[in-house]
Amino acid sequence: MGSSFPEIESCYPSVVKYAQIGYVVLAFFTALLLGALK
């Protein structure tokens, strides 16, 4: 997953890391909301 943009990760490793964490958290809360709405 990270090998797709090595130049971006070498310049902004923290940005890529937080972007991946934010994406996982967003998906988790989305699933949580969908489960609560059922």
C-alpha positions in Angstrom: 0.0 0.0 0.0 2.8 2.4 0.9 5.0 1.3 -2.1 2.6 3.0 -4.5 3.9 6.5 -3.5 7.4 6.2 -2.1 8.2 9.9 -2.9 5.2 11.1 -1.0 5.9 9.0 2.0 9.5 10.1 2.1 8.4 13.7 2.1 5.4 13.4 4.4 5.6 10.2 6.4 3.5 11.6 9.3 0.8 13.0 6.9 0.4 9.6 5.2 0.3 7.8 8.5 -2.4 10.0 9.9 -4.3 9.9 6.7 -4.4 6.1 6.8 -5.4 6.2 10.5 -8.1 8.7 9.8 -9.5 6.6 7.0 -9.7 3.5 9.2 -11.3 5.5 12.0 -13.8 7.0 9.6 -14.7 3.6 8.2 -15.1 2.3 11.7 -17.4 5.0 12.8 -19.4 4.7 9.6 -20.0 1.0 10.3 -20.8 1.9 13.9 -23.5 4.4 12.8 -24.9 2.0 10.2 -25.2 -0.7 12.9 -26.9 1.8 15.3 -29.4 2.9 12.7 -30.6 -0.7 11.9 
